[in-house]
Amino acid sequence: MRQGMNPLRQKIIDKPFPPAVPVVAVITHLPDEGGYHKERYKIVRESLLQAHKLAGVPHWFVVWDNGSCKEFTDFLNDVVEADAIILSKNIGISNAMRNILAMYQDCIVALSNDDIYYEQDWLKSQIEILTTYPNVGTVSGVTTRFYMGKGTGATERWARQAGVRVSGKDIPPQWDEEHGMSIGKARHAHLQEFGKIQAPLIEYNGIKAIIGGNHCQFTCYASRIQSLIQPSNRYMEQLFPLDLKIDAVGYLRLLTPERTAKHIGNVE
């Protein structure tokens, strides 16, 4: 039996929500503050605040937490101004990605690890590329030469067939050095391996992009990518195979010409 009326019955939601606005989704995991995670709290905290504050466009902010400690989930609930916080047991990063894309399958979704720092208007610039170029799989702001020439065959073929000129662009060696260190390489190893490659710059309908990609942070149409991420029994599934799948089905993989996001790792 019901008595009275739900007070929200005549209320309207006064904030745009998906799919009217894109979704920024960060996957977090901070089980403790020792060992590998000793310095990660401040990195994850800053990453979340930047992702939301610096996006540059109205968006829906989502945090999917994979089994973090109570101190961190309290921070999520008390400090982070998220539109949705999903507190899950640790189901692994790729499964979390798959679930987020399924939840928002009719939306533009920017997926990110929890150790990314952002520049102002990072989402605005990535969406500009995503919505200008045809048949885009992913657009990332983590611009580094490490990922250029890997899983980009479909993008290169499209450029040739569309008559889009590819020119070389020099990018700061610092971007390569910092990214290399963030994934555990020695300081100069990244530069020695990739430091002389020019970035393949293209322009389409007045919007510039670099041919390349990254899986630690990217913006996509969820409906195009979700089915390419398979369920996994690994907490840390390798994601480079996803890059190859995106390329294999013919989707473009693009980077912002200027670095709009930076991978940090577990130590600043």
C-alpha positions as CSV (number, residue, x, y, z in Angstrom):
1,M,0.0,0.0,0.0
2,R,1.2,3.5,-0.8
3,Q,0.5,6.6,1.3
4,G,1.1,10.1,-0.2
5,M,3.1,10.9,-3.3
6,N,6.8,10.6,-4.1
7,P,8.1,14.2,-3.8
8,L,10.1,13.8,-7.0
9,R,7.1,13.0,-9.1
10,Q,6.7,16.5,-10.5
11,K,10.4,17.4,-10.5
12,I,12.5,17.6,-13.7
13,I,16.2,16.8,-14.0
14,D,17.9,20.2,-14.6
15,K,21.2,18.9,-15.8
16,P,21.9,17.3,-19.3
17,F,22.8,13.7,-19.0
18,P,24.0,10.9,-21.5
19,P,23.6,10.6,-24.4
20,A,23.0,14.4,-24.6
21,V,26.5,14.9,-23.2
22,P,29.6,12.7,-23.4
23,V,30.7,10.5,-20.6
24,V,34.1,10.8,-18.9
25,A,34.8,7.5,-17.2
26,V,37.9,6.8,-15.0
27,I,38.6,3.4,-13.7
28,T,40.3,3.5,-10.3
29,H,42.0,0.9,-8.1
30,L,43.8,1.7,-4.8
31,P,43.6,-1.3,-2.5
32,D,46.1,0.1,0.0
33,E,48.7,2.8,0.4
34,G,51.8,0.6,0.7
35,G,54.3,-1.1,-1.7
36,Y,53.5,-0.3,-5.3
37,H,50.6,1.9,-4.3
38,K,52.6,4.0,-1.8
39,E,52.6,7.2,-3.8
40,R,49.5,6.5,-6.0
41,Y,46.9,8.2,-3.8
42,K,48.0,11.7,-4.7
43,I,48.3,10.7,-8.4
44,V,44.9,9.2,-8.5
45,R,43.3,12.1,-6.6
46,E,44.9,14.6,-9.0
47,S,44.0,12.6,-12.0
48,L,40.3,12.5,-11.1
49,L,40.1,16.2,-10.3
50,Q,41.8,17.1,-13.6
51,A,39.7,14.8,-15.7
52,H,36.6,16.5,-14.5
53,K,37.7,20.1,-14.2
54,L,39.8,20.4,-17.4
55,A,37.5,18.6,-19.9
56,G,36.4,21.8,-21.5
57,V,32.9,20.6,-22.4
58,P,29.8,19.7,-20.4
59,H,30.0,16.0,-19.6
60,W,28.8,13.2,-17.3
61,F,31.6,12.2,-14.9
62,V,31.7,8.5,-13.9
63,V,34.1,6.7,-11.6
64,W,34.3,2.9,-11.7
65,D,36.2,1.7,-8.7
66,N,37.7,-1.7,-8.8
67,G,37.9,-2.8,-5.1
68,S,39.7,0.1,-3.5
69,C,40.2,0.5,0.3
70,K,37.6,2.3,2.4
71,E,39.8,5.4,2.8
72,F,39.8,5.9,-0.9
73,T,36.1,5.1,-1.5
74,D,35.3,7.6,1.2
75,F,37.3,10.2,-0.7
76,L,35.3,9.3,-3.9
77,N,32.0,9.8,-2.1
78,D,33.0,12.9,-0.1
79,V,35.2,14.9,-2.5
80,V,34.9,13.8,-6.1
81,E,32.0,15.5,-7.8
82,A,31.0,12.5,-9.9
83,D,27.6,12.0,-11.5
84,A,28.0,8.2,-10.9
85,I,30.3,6.2,-8.7
86,I,30.3,2.4,-9.2
87,L,31.9,0.6,-6.3
88,S,32.8,-2.9,-7.6
89,K,34.8,-5.8,-6.5
90,N,38.0,-5.9,-8.6
91,I,36.8,-7.4,-11.9
92,G,39.9,-6.3,-13.8
93,I,40.5,-3.3,-16.0
94,S,39.3,-4.7,-19.3
95,N,36.1,-6.0,-17.8
96,A,35.4,-2.6,-16.2
97,M,36.0,-1.0,-19.6
98,R,33.6,-3.4,-21.3
99,N,30.9,-2.8,-18.7
100,I,31.2,1.0,-18.9
101,L,30.9,1.0,-22.6
102,A,27.9,-1.3,-22.4
103,M,26.2,1.0,-19.9
104,Y,26.7,4.1,-22.1
105,Q,26.6,2.3,-25.5
106,D,24.7,5.2,-27.2
107,C,27.2,7.8,-26.1
108,I,30.6,9.3,-26.7
109,V,32.8,7.9,-23.9
110,A,36.2,9.0,-22.8
111,L,37.8,6.0,-21.0
112,S,40.8,6.5,-18.8
113,N,43.2,4.8,-16.3
114,D,43.5,6.5,-13.0
115,D,47.1,7.7,-13.5
116,I,46.6,10.2,-16.3
117,Y,47.2,14.0,-16.0
118,Y,45.3,16.3,-18.4
119,E,45.6,19.6,-20.1
120,Q,42.9,22.2,-20.4
121,D,40.2,21.3,-22.9
122,W,41.5,17.8,-23.3
123,L,38.1,16.3,-24.0
124,K,37.0,19.1,-26.3
125,S,40.0,18.6,-28.6
126,Q,39.5,14.8,-28.7
127,I,35.8,15.0,-29.5
128,E,36.6,17.5,-32.3
129,I,38.7,14.9,-34.0
130,L,36.3,12.1,-33.2
131,T,33.3,13.9,-34.8
132,T,35.2,15.3,-37.8
133,Y,37.0,12.2,-39.2
134,P,35.0,9.3,-40.6
135,N,34.9,5.8,-39.0
136,V,37.0,6.7,-36.0
137,G,37.8,4.0,-33.5
138,T,39.7,5.9,-30.8
139,V,41.2,9.3,-30.2
140,S,43.8,9.7,-27.5
141,G,45.6,12.6,-26.0
142,V,48.6,10.6,-24.8
143,T,50.7,11.6,-27.8
144,T,54.0,9.8,-28.0
145,R,56.0,8.2,-30.8
146,F,55.9,4.9,-29.0
147,Y,52.5,4.0,-30.4
148,M,52.9,5.4,-33.9
149,G,53.1,2.8,-36.7
150,K,51.5,0.1,-34.5
151,G,48.0,-1.0,-35.3
152,T,47.5,1.9,-37.7
153,G,47.2,0.2,-41.1
154,A,43.5,1.0,-41.5
155,T,44.2,4.7,-40.8
156,E,47.1,4.8,-43.2
157,R,45.0,3.1,-46.0
158,W,42.1,5.6,-45.4
159,A,44.5,8.6,-45.7
160,R,45.8,7.3,-49.0
161,Q,42.4,6.5,-50.4
162,A,40.9,9.8,-49.3
163,G,43.9,11.7,-50.7
164,V,44.8,13.1,-47.3
165,R,48.4,14.3,-47.2
166,V,50.6,12.9,-44.5
167,S,53.3,15.3,-43.3
168,G,56.0,14.9,-40.7
169,K,55.6,16.7,-37.4
170,D,58.4,17.0,-34.8
171,I,57.1,16.4,-31.3
172,P,59.1,17.2,-28.1
173,P,61.5,14.4,-27.1
174,Q,60.3,15.1,-23.5
175,W,56.9,13.5,-24.3
176,D,58.6,10.3,-25.3
177,E,61.0,10.3,-22.4
178,E,58.3,10.9,-19.9
179,H,56.0,8.3,-21.4
180,G,58.8,5.8,-21.4
181,M,59.6,6.3,-17.8
182,S,55.9,6.1,-16.9
183,I,55.8,2.5,-18.3
184,G,59.0,1.4,-16.6
185,K,61.7,2.1,-19.2
186,A,65.1,3.7,-18.4
187,R,65.2,7.4,-18.9
188,H,66.8,7.4,-22.3
189,A,65.6,4.1,-23.7
190,H,62.5,5.5,-25.1
191,L,64.4,8.3,-26.9
192,Q,66.9,5.8,-28.4
193,E,64.1,3.6,-29.7
194,F,61.7,6.2,-31.1
195,G,63.3,9.7,-30.8
196,K,64.0,10.3,-34.5
197,I,60.6,9.3,-35.9
198,Q,58.5,12.2,-37.2
199,A,54.8,12.0,-36.2
200,P,52.5,11.4,-39.2
201,L,50.3,14.5,-39.2
202,I,47.1,14.7,-41.2
203,E,44.4,17.2,-41.7
204,Y,40.8,16.6,-42.6
205,N,38.1,19.2,-42.9
206,G,40.3,21.7,-41.2
207,I,41.1,19.5,-38.2
208,K,44.6,18.1,-37.6
209,A,45.4,14.8,-36.0
210,I,48.3,12.4,-35.7
211,I,48.0,8.8,-37.0
212,G,48.5,6.7,-33.8
213,G,46.7,5.6,-30.7
214,N,46.9,4.7,-27.0
215,H,44.8,2.5,-24.8
216,C,45.5,4.1,-21.4
217,Q,43.2,7.0,-22.3
218,F,41.0,7.4,-25.3
219,T,37.7,8.8,-26.5
220,C,35.4,6.8,-28.7
221,Y,31.8,6.0,-29.7
222,A,31.0,3.2,-27.2
223,S,29.0,1.2,-29.7
224,R,32.0,0.8,-31.9
225,I,34.5,-0.4,-29.3
226,Q,32.5,-2.3,-26.6
227,S,32.2,-5.6,-28.5
228,L,35.9,-5.6,-29.3
229,I,36.8,-6.0,-25.6
230,Q,36.4,-9.6,-24.6
231,P,35.7,-10.8,-21.0
232,S,38.9,-11.7,-19.2
233,N,39.9,-13.6,-16.1
234,R,43.0,-11.4,-15.7
235,Y,43.1,-8.3,-13.4
236,M,45.5,-6.6,-15.8
237,E,44.7,-7.8,-19.3
238,Q,47.1,-6.7,-22.0
239,L,45.3,-4.0,-24.0
240,F,47.6,-3.8,-27.1
241,P,45.5,-6.6,-28.7
242,L,42.6,-4.2,-28.5
243,D,44.5,-1.6,-30.5
244,L,45.1,-4.3,-33.1
245,K,41.4,-5.3,-33.2
246,I,40.3,-1.7,-33.7
247,D,42.7,-1.5,-36.6
248,A,41.7,-4.9,-38.0
249,V,38.0,-4.0,-38.3
250,G,39.0,-0.8,-40.2
251,Y,38.5,1.9,-37.6
252,L,40.9,4.9,-37.5
253,R,43.2,5.4,-34.5
254,L,44.2,9.0,-34.0
255,L,46.1,11.2,-31.5
256,T,45.7,14.9,-30.8
257,P,48.6,16.9,-32.4
258,E,49.4,18.4,-29.0
259,R,49.6,16.2,-25.9
260,T,46.4,16.7,-24.1
261,A,46.9,13.8,-21.6
262,K,50.0,12.3,-20.0
263,H,50.5,8.9,-18.4
264,I,52.2,9.1,-15.0
265,G,52.6,5.6,-13.6
266,N,52.8,4.9,-9.9
267,V,55.4,7.6,-9.0
268,E,55.5,11.3,-10.0
